[in-house]
Amino acid sequence: MTYGFMDIAITPSVRRAQAEMGVDRLWSDFKGHREFDRFSMRETTFIAQRDSFYMASVSETGWPYVQHRGGPLGFLKVLDDRTLAFVDYRGNRQYISTGNLADNDRTCLFLMDYPARTRLKIYARAEKLALDADPVLTASITDPNYGAKAERIFTLKLEAFDWNCPQHIEPRYTEAEFLSASQHLIDKITQLERENASLRERVDTRRED
């Protein structure tokens, strides 16, 4: 049966490494069906909740490069069940990923949900578009309230995706996630401070009497 992401990832050298570790049968005798070549509602929802991802590319000299891409929540858009797109905002102006993908359009994305210890990995082919190449697309995926300078659009055609297990993913929280998770404690502290102030006022009043 097919295992879409691993069908791409497993090469002869990978098979040799698996054989050395005694796990090659896990993948050569896989009985399930995990083609995963179209996004479902689960992936669409997960992607919409991300404000960053990691994107890999390979240079003409064979060196890999991994870039962190960030933006407003949900800036990576699911256009249809096989297409992603995002506005590429100005960063350090090295343009390593941009150059690499112009020569080799293969890319791999890692999308992380650290609090939930969840990871979605995606194989895709990238295409760079000028901002004015498709004004309707650009308008539909651009957040006018985000202060960074947009430089280009990338569309990503899905080849395969897979979900990873939570092993070795340490929970981490953004400021917004931390405040949301601790809001009940903040509210409780505020309530206790008000009660404490009220009690102090009563004590001071009794002393004056």
BALOBA-1460 file (C-alpha; in Angstrom, 3 decimals):
// residues 209
<rec num="1" residu="m" x="0.000" y="0.000" z="0.000"/>
<rec num="2" residu="t" x="1.054" y="3.607" z="-0.370"/>
<rec num="3" residu="y" x="2.554" y="5.807" z="2.321"/>
<rec num="4" residu="g" x="2.801" y="9.052" z="0.378"/>
<rec num="5" residu="f" x="5.262" y="11.048" z="2.466"/>
<rec num="6" residu="m" x="7.568" y="8.082" z="3.063"/>
<rec num="7" residu="d" x="7.275" y="7.021" z="-0.578"/>
<rec num="8" residu="i" x="9.090" y="10.269" z="-1.358"/>
<rec num="9" residu="a" x="11.378" y="10.341" z="1.673"/>
<rec num="10" residu="i" x="12.674" y="6.776" z="1.493"/>
<rec num="11" residu="t" x="15.618" y="6.540" z="-0.886"/>
<rec num="12" residu="p" x="18.131" y="3.667" z="-1.236"/>
<rec num="13" residu="s" x="20.431" y="5.265" z="1.342"/>
<rec num="14" residu="v" x="17.502" y="5.717" z="3.738"/>
<rec num="15" residu="r" x="16.590" y="2.048" z="3.290"/>
<rec num="16" residu="r" x="20.155" y="1.069" z="4.122"/>
<rec num="17" residu="a" x="20.024" y="3.183" z="7.290"/>
<rec num="18" residu="q" x="16.709" y="1.584" z="8.254"/>
<rec num="19" residu="a" x="18.163" y="-1.880" z="7.651"/>
<rec num="20" residu="e" x="21.158" y="-1.073" z="9.841"/>
<rec num="21" residu="m" x="18.778" y="-0.139" z="12.653"/>
<rec num="22" residu="g" x="16.564" y="-3.183" z="12.077"/>
<rec num="23" residu="v" x="13.417" y="-1.224" z="11.211"/>
<rec num="24" residu="d" x="13.292" y="-1.610" z="7.431"/>
<rec num="25" residu="r" x="10.329" y="-4.003" z="7.648"/>
<rec num="26" residu="l" x="8.251" y="-1.335" z="9.363"/>
<rec num="27" residu="w" x="8.173" y="0.549" z="6.076"/>
<rec num="28" residu="s" x="8.635" y="-2.138" z="3.422"/>
<rec num="29" residu="d" x="5.767" y="-4.201" z="4.879"/>
<rec num="30" residu="f" x="3.480" y="-1.255" z="5.702"/>
<rec num="31" residu="k" x="-0.131" y="-2.488" z="5.409"/>
<rec num="32" residu="g" x="-2.062" y="0.747" z="5.698"/>
<rec num="33" residu="h" x="-2.953" y="3.478" z="3.241"/>
<rec num="34" residu="r" x="-1.531" y="6.895" z="4.096"/>
<rec num="35" residu="e" x="-1.315" y="8.597" z="0.736"/>
<rec num="36" residu="f" x="-2.219" y="11.989" z="2.228"/>
<rec num="37" residu="d" x="-2.058" y="13.947" z="-1.022"/>
<rec num="38" residu="r" x="-5.042" y="16.192" z="-0.322"/>
<rec num="39" residu="f" x="-5.665" y="18.442" z="2.654"/>
<rec num="40" residu="s" x="-8.694" y="17.634" z="4.768"/>
<rec num="41" residu="m" x="-10.473" y="19.895" z="7.239"/>
<rec num="42" residu="r" x="-8.051" y="18.736" z="9.930"/>
<rec num="43" residu="e" x="-5.010" y="20.055" z="8.053"/>
<rec num="44" residu="t" x="-6.826" y="23.200" z="6.900"/>
<rec num="45" residu="t" x="-7.769" y="24.075" z="10.477"/>
<rec num="46" residu="f" x="-4.295" y="23.317" z="11.807"/>
<rec num="47" residu="i" x="-2.595" y="25.440" z="9.122"/>
<rec num="48" residu="a" x="-4.946" y="28.370" z="9.770"/>
<rec num="49" residu="q" x="-3.861" y="28.411" z="13.423"/>
<rec num="50" residu="r" x="-0.136" y="28.773" z="12.695"/>
<rec num="51" residu="d" x="1.835" y="32.026" z="12.696"/>
<rec num="52" residu="s" x="5.103" y="30.465" z="11.501"/>
<rec num="53" residu="f" x="6.643" y="27.440" z="9.849"/>
<rec num="54" residu="y" x="10.035" y="26.078" z="8.782"/>
<rec num="55" residu="m" x="10.782" y="25.719" z="5.070"/>
<rec num="56" residu="a" x="13.626" y="23.650" z="3.615"/>
<rec num="57" residu="s" x="15.325" y="24.099" z="0.242"/>
<rec num="58" residu="v" x="18.467" y="22.831" z="-1.463"/>
<rec num="59" residu="s" x="21.088" y="24.934" z="-3.266"/>
<rec num="60" residu="e" x="22.667" y="24.240" z="-6.672"/>
<rec num="61" residu="t" x="25.742" y="22.977" z="-4.795"/>
<rec num="62" residu="g" x="23.678" y="20.469" z="-2.823"/>
<rec num="63" residu="w" x="23.668" y="22.270" z="0.516"/>
<rec num="64" residu="p" x="20.343" y="22.248" z="2.408"/>
<rec num="65" residu="y" x="18.895" y="25.368" z="3.979"/>
<rec num="66" residu="v" x="16.076" y="25.721" z="6.493"/>
<rec num="67" residu="q" x="14.318" y="29.050" z="6.868"/>
<rec num="68" residu="h" x="11.842" y="30.217" z="9.474"/>
<rec num="69" residu="r" x="8.898" y="32.034" z="7.904"/>
<rec num="70" residu="g" x="6.514" y="34.044" z="10.080"/>
<rec num="71" residu="g" x="3.587" y="36.379" z="9.776"/>
<rec num="72" residu="p" x="0.150" y="37.096" z="11.197"/>
<rec num="73" residu="l" x="-1.902" y="34.155" z="12.433"/>
<rec num="74" residu="g" x="-3.022" y="32.082" z="9.448"/>
<rec num="75" residu="f" x="-0.778" y="33.815" z="6.912"/>
<rec num="76" residu="l" x="-0.155" y="30.433" z="5.262"/>
<rec num="77" residu="k" x="-3.378" y="29.932" z="3.325"/>
<rec num="78" residu="v" x="-5.002" y="26.760" z="1.994"/>
<rec num="79" residu="l" x="-6.306" y="27.776" z="-1.439"/>
<rec num="80" residu="d" x="-7.673" y="24.329" z="-2.232"/>
<rec num="81" residu="d" x="-7.052" y="20.764" z="-1.110"/>
<rec num="82" residu="r" x="-3.698" y="20.649" z="-2.906"/>
<rec num="83" residu="t" x="-2.480" y="24.240" z="-2.899"/>
<rec num="84" residu="l" x="-0.990" y="26.558" z="-0.277"/>
<rec num="85" residu="a" x="0.075" y="30.172" z="-0.642"/>
<rec num="86" residu="f" x="1.692" y="32.802" z="1.527"/>
<rec num="87" residu="v" x="2.980" y="36.345" z="1.306"/>
<rec num="88" residu="d" x="6.755" y="36.373" z="1.701"/>
<rec num="89" residu="y" x="7.658" y="39.351" z="3.883"/>
<rec num="90" residu="r" x="11.011" y="41.117" z="3.882"/>
<rec num="91" residu="g" x="13.516" y="39.606" z="6.297"/>
<rec num="92" residu="n" x="17.300" y="39.827" z="6.398"/>
<rec num="93" residu="r" x="17.456" y="40.223" z="2.589"/>
<rec num="94" residu="q" x="19.745" y="37.248" z="1.984"/>
<rec num="95" residu="y" x="17.154" y="35.560" z="-0.305"/>
<rec num="96" residu="i" x="18.667" y="32.106" z="0.123"/>
<rec num="97" residu="s" x="15.356" y="30.235" z="-0.023"/>
<rec num="98" residu="t" x="14.153" y="32.411" z="-2.894"/>
<rec num="99" residu="g" x="17.258" y="31.613" z="-4.928"/>
<rec num="100" residu="n" x="17.277" y="27.928" z="-4.060"/>
<rec num="101" residu="l" x="13.619" y="27.447" z="-4.995"/>
<rec num="102" residu="a" x="14.142" y="29.203" z="-8.317"/>
<rec num="103" residu="d" x="16.585" y="26.440" z="-9.279"/>
<rec num="104" residu="n" x="14.932" y="23.515" z="-7.476"/>
<rec num="105" residu="d" x="11.252" y="23.913" z="-6.621"/>
<rec num="106" residu="r" x="11.172" y="21.019" z="-4.146"/>
<rec num="107" residu="t" x="10.549" y="22.061" z="-0.555"/>
<rec num="108" residu="c" x="9.562" y="20.559" z="2.769"/>
<rec num="109" residu="l" x="7.589" y="22.455" z="5.404"/>
<rec num="110" residu="f" x="7.392" y="21.731" z="9.118"/>
<rec num="111" residu="l" x="4.443" y="23.303" z="10.954"/>
<rec num="112" residu="m" x="4.668" y="23.125" z="14.731"/>
<rec num="113" residu="d" x="2.089" y="23.330" z="17.489"/>
<rec num="114" residu="y" x="4.379" y="23.286" z="20.511"/>
<rec num="115" residu="p" x="1.716" y="23.456" z="23.254"/>
<rec num="116" residu="a" x="-0.104" y="20.464" z="21.725"/>
<rec num="117" residu="r" x="3.190" y="18.743" z="20.805"/>
<rec num="118" residu="t" x="1.982" y="18.276" z="17.231"/>
<rec num="119" residu="r" x="3.907" y="18.507" z="13.954"/>
<rec num="120" residu="l" x="2.647" y="18.553" z="10.365"/>
<rec num="121" residu="k" x="5.239" y="18.005" z="7.641"/>
<rec num="122" residu="i" x="4.560" y="18.768" z="3.992"/>
<rec num="123" residu="y" x="6.352" y="17.968" z="0.738"/>
<rec num="124" residu="a" x="5.496" y="20.499" z="-1.961"/>
<rec num="125" residu="r" x="6.732" y="22.256" z="-5.074"/>
<rec num="126" residu="a" x="7.100" y="26.012" z="-4.776"/>
<rec num="127" residu="e" x="6.452" y="28.721" z="-7.326"/>
<rec num="128" residu="k" x="7.392" y="32.380" z="-6.840"/>
<rec num="129" residu="l" x="4.960" y="35.042" z="-8.027"/>
<rec num="130" residu="a" x="5.335" y="38.801" z="-8.185"/>
<rec num="131" residu="l" x="2.839" y="40.703" z="-6.062"/>
<rec num="132" residu="d" x="1.194" y="42.118" z="-9.181"/>
<rec num="133" residu="a" x="1.138" y="38.808" z="-11.092"/>
<rec num="134" residu="d" x="-2.246" y="37.868" z="-9.630"/>
<rec num="135" residu="p" x="-3.825" y="40.875" z="-7.876"/>
<rec num="136" residu="v" x="-6.861" y="38.872" z="-6.753"/>
<rec num="137" residu="l" x="-4.698" y="36.224" z="-5.098"/>
<rec num="138" residu="t" x="-2.436" y="38.833" z="-3.526"/>
<rec num="139" residu="a" x="-5.399" y="40.726" z="-2.071"/>
<rec num="140" residu="s" x="-6.980" y="37.539" z="-0.735"/>
<rec num="141" residu="i" x="-3.920" y="36.394" z="1.234"/>
<rec num="142" residu="t" x="-2.484" y="39.746" z="2.355"/>
<rec num="143" residu="d" x="-3.186" y="41.117" z="5.826"/>
<rec num="144" residu="p" x="-3.291" y="44.934" z="5.462"/>
<rec num="145" residu="n" x="-2.848" y="45.338" z="9.223"/>
<rec num="146" residu="y" x="0.488" y="43.528" z="9.293"/>
<rec num="147" residu="g" x="3.305" y="46.056" z="9.312"/>
<rec num="148" residu="a" x="5.987" y="44.111" z="7.393"/>
<rec num="149" residu="k" x="6.833" y="44.771" z="3.746"/>
<rec num="150" residu="a" x="5.497" y="42.150" z="1.329"/>
<rec num="151" residu="e" x="7.965" y="41.246" z="-1.414"/>
<rec num="152" residu="r" x="6.492" y="38.268" z="-3.268"/>
<rec num="153" residu="i" x="3.981" y="35.434" z="-3.196"/>
<rec num="154" residu="f" x="4.835" y="31.758" z="-2.953"/>
<rec num="155" residu="t" x="2.372" y="29.086" z="-4.004"/>
<rec num="156" residu="l" x="3.012" y="25.518" z="-2.917"/>
<rec num="157" residu="k" x="1.630" y="22.485" z="-4.756"/>
<rec num="158" residu="l" x="1.189" y="19.569" z="-2.393"/>
<rec num="159" residu="e" x="2.994" y="16.310" z="-3.080"/>
<rec num="160" residu="a" x="2.373" y="14.604" z="0.275"/>
<rec num="161" residu="f" x="2.008" y="15.372" z="3.958"/>
<rec num="162" residu="d" x="2.193" y="13.430" z="7.198"/>
<rec num="163" residu="w" x="1.636" y="13.937" z="10.918"/>
<rec num="164" residu="n" x="4.435" y="13.161" z="13.372"/>
<rec num="165" residu="c" x="4.269" y="11.671" z="16.840"/>
<rec num="166" residu="p" x="4.774" y="14.011" z="19.827"/>
<rec num="167" residu="q" x="8.083" y="12.469" z="20.946"/>
<rec num="168" residu="h" x="10.761" y="14.989" z="21.910"/>
<rec num="169" residu="i" x="8.545" y="18.029" z="21.195"/>
<rec num="170" residu="e" x="8.808" y="20.186" z="24.306"/>
<rec num="171" residu="p" x="5.749" y="22.375" z="24.957"/>
<rec num="172" residu="r" x="6.424" y="26.083" z="24.360"/>
<rec num="173" residu="y" x="4.001" y="28.962" z="24.505"/>
<rec num="174" residu="t" x="3.751" y="32.318" z="22.776"/>
<rec num="175" residu="e" x="2.945" y="35.376" z="24.855"/>
<rec num="176" residu="a" x="-0.664" y="35.279" z="23.635"/>
<rec num="177" residu="e" x="-0.987" y="31.564" z="24.423"/>
<rec num="178" residu="f" x="0.495" y="32.080" z="27.886"/>
<rec num="179" residu="l" x="-1.851" y="34.971" z="28.667"/>
<rec num="180" residu="s" x="-4.842" y="33.001" z="27.423"/>
<rec num="181" residu="a" x="-3.920" y="29.932" z="29.481"/>
<rec num="182" residu="s" x="-3.253" y="31.985" z="32.619"/>
<rec num="183" residu="q" x="-6.142" y="34.434" z="32.333"/>
<rec num="184" residu="h" x="-8.136" y="32.680" z="35.041"/>
<rec num="185" residu="l" x="-5.187" y="33.122" z="37.406"/>
<rec num="186" residu="i" x="-4.847" y="36.792" z="36.471"/>
<rec num="187" residu="d" x="-8.578" y="37.277" z="37.083"/>
<rec num="188" residu="k" x="-8.318" y="35.503" z="40.449"/>
<rec num="189" residu="i" x="-5.364" y="37.670" z="41.511"/>
<rec num="190" residu="t" x="-7.287" y="40.795" z="40.512"/>
<rec num="191" residu="q" x="-10.273" y="39.632" z="42.548"/>
<rec num="192" residu="l" x="-8.103" y="38.883" z="45.598"/>
<rec num="193" residu="e" x="-6.409" y="42.274" z="45.324"/>
<rec num="194" residu="r" x="-9.812" y="43.984" z="45.325"/>
<rec num="195" residu="e" x="-10.927" y="41.925" z="48.337"/>
<rec num="196" residu="n" x="-7.653" y="42.679" z="50.138"/>
<rec num="197" residu="a" x="-8.027" y="46.411" z="49.450"/>
<rec num="198" residu="s" x="-11.612" y="46.299" z="50.750"/>
<rec num="199" residu="l" x="-10.524" y="44.521" z="53.947"/>
<rec num="200" residu="r" x="-7.742" y="47.051" z="54.509"/>
<rec num="201" residu="e" x="-10.235" y="49.872" z="54.084"/>
<rec num="202" residu="r" x="-12.520" y="48.319" z="56.721"/>
<rec num="203" residu="v" x="-9.631" y="47.870" z="59.160"/>
<rec num="204" residu="d" x="-8.504" y="51.467" z="58.659"/>
<rec num="205" residu="t" x="-12.097" y="52.680" z="59.222"/>
<rec num="206" residu="r" x="-12.400" y="50.748" z="62.486"/>
<rec num="207" residu="r" x="-9.081" y="52.152" z="63.726"/>
<rec num="208" residu="e" x="-10.293" y="55.688" z="63.046"/>
<rec num="209" residu="d" x="-13.481" y="54.958" z="64.993"/>
